[in-house]
């Protein structure tokens, strides 16, 4: 690999201007719910690589290669790593159940890239294609590794960390209980509110309710949202909101929950809020 840095200059694959760098905690950051939420927002400007691992020798080899390649790409990618042993729900959310595997997240939408072991030449080719897709979508931002960002990611209260840990080990009932308690204790903490909304979504996806037509509509919206198509999920609910005046309160409440999951700065949320306001008034 003596010619690694010379061979891997992905910045030359696009002539689009690059936005100022976003601070991240590392080139390949271990992902939990909080980190994934942050990187979904980041994917609106920078292509995010999501690597799925399971602690096996193959996963460890691919992980090392991916981290080196991302570091050599001069900030053109942001990387997160999901461990199937501790956060299976995060991998399952994008339809992955085995490792190693990797997906690209572009503007909130995941795209599968590969499964199994990959060599350096193959990885460079795959990531070159990702950059081309990113350029077509004007996702031309960059990232830089920052010690401050690393400290900010780690800075959680013990109670909040316990709730996150419950999610990571797959105990959604315990996570729900902990986040519900935290919301009462810290009613103005938006991160905690978002965490609760995320856990509620995951719990609904694992335990769908389809007794009524409205239940079925809500389940369909959840399933669409988790694929990354937030706008379509919102439009599905807004279309029903526009015509079903008896169920407006329930539909509006579910929309607000999904807005929280997606993030207030997301373009789909901003547009859906405008549509909701026009329908209400």
Kinemage of the C-alpha trace (Angstrom):
@kinemage 1
@onewidth
@group {chain A} dominant
@subgroup {mainchain}
@vectorlist {calphas} color= white
{ca unk a 1} P 0.000 0.000 0.000
{ca unk a 2} L 2.950 2.278 -0.495
{ca unk a 3} L 1.148 4.208 -3.218
{ca unk a 4} L -2.089 4.498 -1.230
{ca unk a 5} L -2.223 8.254 -0.761
{ca unk a 6} L -1.224 8.941 -4.333
{ca unk a 7} L -3.816 6.589 -5.802
{ca unk a 8} L -6.667 7.783 -3.645
{ca unk a 9} L -7.418 11.402 -4.442
{ca unk a 10} L -11.185 11.333 -4.695
{ca unk a 11} L -11.354 15.104 -4.536
{ca unk a 12} L -10.421 15.104 -8.228
{ca unk a 13} L -13.512 13.135 -9.176
{ca unk a 14} L -15.749 16.197 -8.918
{ca unk a 15} L -15.182 19.732 -10.070
{ca unk a 16} L -18.024 21.103 -7.940
{ca unk a 17} L -17.090 23.729 -5.332
{ca unk a 18} L -16.827 22.375 -1.788
{ca unk a 19} L -18.559 23.924 1.194
{ca unk a 20} L -16.758 24.689 4.431
{ca unk a 21} L -15.851 21.659 6.559
{ca unk a 22} L -18.188 20.303 9.244
{ca unk a 23} L -16.550 19.199 12.487
{ca unk a 24} L -16.785 15.469 13.283
{ca unk a 25} L -15.338 13.386 16.102
{ca unk a 26} L -13.409 11.016 13.816
{ca unk a 27} L -13.227 9.619 10.307
{ca unk a 28} L -15.227 6.502 11.285
{ca unk a 29} L -17.318 7.171 14.395
{ca unk a 30} L -19.124 4.414 16.373
{ca unk a 31} L -22.840 5.048 15.874
{ca unk a 32} L -25.656 5.122 18.386
{ca unk a 33} L -29.045 6.804 18.030
{ca unk a 34} L -27.661 10.244 18.821
{ca unk a 35} L -24.732 9.936 16.406
{ca unk a 36} L -26.932 8.556 13.631
{ca unk a 37} L -29.332 11.464 14.025
{ca unk a 38} L -26.457 13.947 13.737
{ca unk a 39} L -25.050 12.209 10.658
{ca unk a 40} L -28.429 12.043 8.938
{ca unk a 41} L -28.480 15.829 9.159
{ca unk a 42} L -24.862 15.940 7.977
{ca unk a 43} L -25.803 13.854 4.921
{ca unk a 44} L -27.684 16.898 3.601
{ca unk a 45} L -24.304 18.402 2.678
{ca unk a 46} L -21.725 15.587 2.837
{ca unk a 47} L -21.973 11.940 1.693
{ca unk a 48} L -22.085 9.714 4.786
{ca unk a 49} L -20.682 6.167 4.713
{ca unk a 50} L -22.388 3.732 7.106
{ca unk a 51} L -20.282 0.612 7.761
{ca unk a 52} L -21.934 -2.420 9.399
{ca unk a 53} L -19.615 -4.661 11.444
{ca unk a 54} L -19.951 -7.574 13.856
{ca unk a 55} L -16.519 -7.914 15.472
{ca unk a 56} L -15.410 -10.682 13.099
{ca unk a 57} L -11.971 -10.793 11.497
{ca unk a 58} L -13.502 -9.842 8.155
{ca unk a 59} L -15.336 -6.871 9.679
{ca unk a 60} L -12.216 -5.668 11.454
{ca unk a 61} L -10.210 -5.834 8.218
{ca unk a 62} L -12.824 -3.919 6.238
{ca unk a 63} L -13.231 -1.384 9.041
{ca unk a 64} L -9.500 -0.624 9.071
{ca unk a 65} L -9.432 -0.225 5.298
{ca unk a 66} L -12.529 1.993 5.223
{ca unk a 67} L -11.156 4.271 7.936
{ca unk a 68} L -7.847 4.665 6.083
{ca unk a 69} L -9.590 5.419 2.821
{ca unk a 70} L -11.947 7.964 4.391
{ca unk a 71} L -9.000 9.676 6.082
{ca unk a 72} L -7.163 9.837 2.747
{ca unk a 73} L -10.189 11.375 1.027
{ca unk a 74} L -9.468 14.801 2.553
{ca unk a 75} L -12.844 15.253 4.220
{ca unk a 76} L -15.005 14.300 1.246
{ca unk a 77} L -16.826 11.635 3.331
{ca unk a 78} L -18.171 11.361 6.868
{ca unk a 79} L -18.123 7.837 8.277
{ca unk a 80} L -20.090 5.980 10.951
{ca unk a 81} L -19.767 2.385 12.092
{ca unk a 82} L -22.683 0.306 13.387
{ca unk a 83} L -21.988 -2.854 15.402
{ca unk a 84} L -24.616 -5.550 14.844
{ca unk a 85} L -23.905 -6.935 18.314
{ca unk a 86} L -24.875 -3.772 20.176
{ca unk a 87} L -27.071 -1.796 17.741
{ca unk a 88} L -28.827 -4.296 15.456
{ca unk a 89} L -31.838 -2.020 15.081
{ca unk a 90} L -29.758 0.665 13.363
{ca unk a 91} L -28.582 -1.798 10.712
{ca unk a 92} L -32.012 -3.360 10.329
{ca unk a 93} L -33.466 0.106 9.722
{ca unk a 94} L -31.666 0.165 6.355
{ca unk a 95} L -32.325 -3.511 5.619
{ca unk a 96} L -28.912 -4.930 6.621
{ca unk a 97} L -28.684 -8.053 8.777
{ca unk a 98} L -25.141 -9.284 8.162
{ca unk a 99} L -21.623 -7.872 8.241
{ca unk a 100} L -19.401 -6.515 6.893
{ca unk a 101} L -21.539 -4.315 4.699
{ca unk a 102} L -21.722 -0.643 3.821
{ca unk a 103} L -24.310 1.870 2.650
{ca unk a 104} L -24.058 5.493 1.589
{ca unk a 105} L -26.488 8.030 3.049
{ca unk a 106} L -27.173 10.912 0.678
{ca unk a 107} L -29.579 13.618 1.849
{ca unk a 108} L -31.048 11.222 4.402
{ca unk a 109} L -31.598 8.364 1.931
{ca unk a 110} L -29.531 5.150 2.332
{ca unk a 111} L -28.098 3.376 -0.727
{ca unk a 112} L -26.483 -0.096 -0.372
{ca unk a 113} L -22.868 -0.193 -1.557
{ca unk a 114} L -21.448 -3.659 -0.856
{ca unk a 115} L -21.584 -6.733 1.369
{ca unk a 116} L -18.656 -8.921 2.368
{ca unk a 117} L -14.918 -8.360 2.129
{ca unk a 118} L -13.668 -5.699 -0.271
{ca unk a 119} L -10.155 -4.723 -1.328
{ca unk a 120} L -8.659 -1.267 -1.677
{ca unk a 121} L -9.100 -1.002 -5.437
{ca unk a 122} L -12.749 -2.074 -5.263
{ca unk a 123} L -13.461 0.331 -2.395
{ca unk a 124} L -11.902 3.257 -4.236
{ca unk a 125} L -14.055 2.486 -7.270
{ca unk a 126} L -17.242 2.282 -5.164
{ca unk a 127} L -16.521 5.541 -3.364
{ca unk a 128} L -15.732 7.258 -6.635
{ca unk a 129} L -19.263 6.395 -7.755
{ca unk a 130} L -20.626 7.764 -4.474
{ca unk a 131} L -18.862 11.059 -5.071
{ca unk a 132} L -20.301 11.277 -8.558
{ca unk a 133} L -23.820 10.737 -7.188
{ca unk a 134} L -23.113 13.308 -4.486
{ca unk a 135} L -21.977 15.886 -7.025
{ca unk a 136} L -25.185 15.378 -9.012
{ca unk a 137} L -27.162 16.137 -5.841
{ca unk a 138} L -24.939 19.121 -4.931
{ca unk a 139} L -23.681 17.384 -1.770
{ca unk a 140} L -20.257 18.968 -1.983
{ca unk a 141} L -19.465 19.729 1.640
{ca unk a 142} L -16.473 18.452 3.578
{ca unk a 143} L -15.702 17.353 7.129
{ca unk a 144} L -12.766 17.856 9.450
{ca unk a 145} L -11.874 15.886 12.561
{ca unk a 146} L -12.205 18.023 15.685
{ca unk a 147} L -11.320 17.195 19.291
{ca unk a 148} L -14.063 19.588 20.395
{ca unk a 149} L -16.631 17.643 18.364
{ca unk a 150} L -15.376 14.428 19.916
{ca unk a 151} L -15.870 15.777 23.419
{ca unk a 152} L -19.328 17.093 22.534
{ca unk a 153} L -20.443 13.658 21.298
{ca unk a 154} L -19.319 12.029 24.554
{ca unk a 155} L -20.857 14.642 26.840
{ca unk a 156} L -24.043 13.015 28.142
{ca unk a 157} L -25.507 12.962 31.614
{ca unk a 158} L -25.347 9.522 33.291
{ca unk a 159} L -29.132 9.204 32.993
{ca unk a 160} L -29.098 10.105 29.298
{ca unk a 161} L -26.198 7.728 28.681
{ca unk a 162} L -28.137 4.943 30.417
{ca unk a 163} L -31.072 5.540 28.074
{ca unk a 164} L -28.773 5.458 25.036
{ca unk a 165} L -27.126 2.281 26.339
{ca unk a 166} L -30.550 0.638 26.624
{ca unk a 167} L -31.196 1.416 22.957
{ca unk a 168} L -27.814 0.056 21.918
{ca unk a 169} L -28.396 -3.272 23.655
{ca unk a 170} L -31.821 -3.525 22.014
{ca unk a 171} L -33.901 -3.118 25.178
{ca unk a 172} L -36.442 -0.677 23.759
{ca unk a 173} L -38.878 -1.006 26.680
{ca unk a 174} L -36.178 0.028 29.140
{ca unk a 175} L -35.065 2.807 26.779
{ca unk a 176} L -38.640 4.070 26.509
{ca unk a 177} L -39.022 4.164 30.271
{ca unk a 178} L -35.729 5.997 30.722
{ca unk a 179} L -36.390 8.568 27.981
{ca unk a 180} L -39.933 9.202 29.235
{ca unk a 181} L -38.507 9.899 32.690
{ca unk a 182} L -35.834 12.182 31.220
{ca unk a 183} L -38.418 14.185 29.248
{ca unk a 184} L -40.269 14.907 32.484
{ca unk a 185} L -37.065 15.900 34.284
{ca unk a 186} L -35.623 17.945 31.381
{ca unk a 187} L -38.673 19.219 29.435
{ca unk a 188} L -36.675 21.792 27.441
{ca unk a 189} L -33.897 19.404 26.307
{ca unk a 190} L -34.447 18.902 22.573
{ca unk a 191} L -31.899 16.074 22.346
{ca unk a 192} L -33.825 14.082 24.922
{ca unk a 193} L -37.136 14.766 23.148
{ca unk a 194} L -35.608 13.608 19.893
{ca unk a 195} L -34.226 10.510 21.597
{ca unk a 196} L -37.666 9.606 22.921
{ca unk a 197} L -39.240 10.114 19.500
{ca unk a 198} L -36.576 7.906 17.908
{ca unk a 199} L -37.111 5.110 20.421
{ca unk a 200} L -40.882 5.346 20.045
{ca unk a 201} L -40.457 4.990 16.288
{ca unk a 202} L -38.211 1.937 16.649
{ca unk a 203} L -40.666 0.362 19.101
{ca unk a 204} L -43.573 0.966 16.706
{ca unk a 205} L -41.634 -0.575 13.826
{ca unk a 206} L -40.952 -3.698 15.885
{ca unk a 207} L -44.517 -3.833 17.234
{ca unk a 208} L -46.776 -2.426 14.502
{ca unk a 209} L -50.439 -1.775 15.324
{ca unk a 210} L -52.848 -2.274 12.426
{ca unk a 211} L -56.243 -2.535 14.108
{ca unk a 212} L -57.762 0.546 12.481
{ca unk a 213} L -57.315 2.324 9.181
{ca unk a 214} L -55.523 5.147 10.982
{ca unk a 215} L -53.167 2.642 12.647
{ca unk a 216} L -52.335 1.269 9.214
{ca unk a 217} L -51.703 4.778 7.878
{ca unk a 218} L -49.364 5.588 10.769
{ca unk a 219} L -47.490 2.302 10.301
{ca unk a 220} L -47.075 2.989 6.594
{ca unk a 221} L -45.707 6.463 7.348
{ca unk a 222} L -43.216 4.999 9.850
{ca unk a 223} L -42.012 2.450 7.325
{ca unk a 224} L -41.563 5.088 4.625
{ca unk a 225} L -39.736 7.426 6.991
{ca unk a 226} L -37.217 4.787 8.054
{ca unk a 227} L -36.233 4.247 4.402
{ca unk a 228} L -35.088 7.863 4.297
{ca unk a 229} L -37.990 9.354 2.323
{ca unk a 230} L -39.198 11.814 4.949
{ca unk a 231} L -41.071 13.982 2.454
{ca unk a 232} L -43.173 11.056 1.244
{ca unk a 233} L -43.998 10.019 4.826
{ca unk a 234} L -45.096 13.546 5.689
{ca unk a 235} L -47.130 13.936 2.495
{ca unk a 236} L -48.960 10.693 3.214
{ca unk a 237} L -50.144 12.042 6.565
{ca unk a 238} L -50.808 15.548 5.268
{ca unk a 239} L -53.064 14.190 2.527
{ca unk a 240} L -55.214 12.476 5.155
{ca unk a 241} L -55.088 15.537 7.422
{ca unk a 242} L -56.504 17.651 4.600
{ca unk a 243} L -59.684 15.603 4.269
{ca unk a 244} L -60.301 13.884 7.620
{ca unk a 245} L -61.316 16.621 10.063
{ca unk a 246} L -62.368 14.196 12.820
{ca unk a 247} L -58.866 12.712 13.106
{ca unk a 248} L -56.858 15.904 12.655
{ca unk a 249} L -55.570 16.065 16.243
{ca unk a 250} L -54.170 12.533 16.078
{ca unk a 251} L -52.610 13.023 12.658
{ca unk a 252} L -51.067 16.335 13.662
{ca unk a 253} L -49.587 14.751 16.815
{ca unk a 254} L -48.002 11.967 14.761
{ca unk a 255} L -46.636 14.477 12.258
{ca unk a 256} L -44.997 16.452 15.063
{ca unk a 257} L -43.431 13.239 16.398
{ca unk a 258} L -41.987 12.438 12.980
{ca unk a 259} L -40.724 16.011 12.611
{ca unk a 260} L -38.818 15.541 15.869
{ca unk a 261} L -37.346 12.260 14.664
{ca unk a 262} L -36.226 13.798 11.383
{ca unk a 263} L -34.898 17.088 12.779
{ca unk a 264} L -36.300 20.610 12.591
{ca unk a 265} L -33.630 21.778 10.133
{ca unk a 266} L -34.403 19.059 7.569
{ca unk a 267} L -35.803 20.532 4.350
{ca unk a 268} L -38.659 18.008 4.272
{ca unk a 269} L -39.686 19.083 7.789
{ca unk a 270} L -39.626 22.764 6.865
{ca unk a 271} L -41.801 22.147 3.817
{ca unk a 272} L -44.203 19.868 5.701
{ca unk a 273} L -44.611 22.440 8.480
{ca unk a 274} L -45.591 25.047 5.911
{ca unk a 275} L -48.127 22.691 4.349
{ca unk a 276} L -49.529 21.799 7.769
{ca unk a 277} L -49.923 25.451 8.708
{ca unk a 278} L -51.709 26.254 5.438
{ca unk a 279} L -54.122 23.369 5.971
{ca unk a 280} L -54.851 24.407 9.551
{ca unk a 281} L -55.527 28.056 8.779
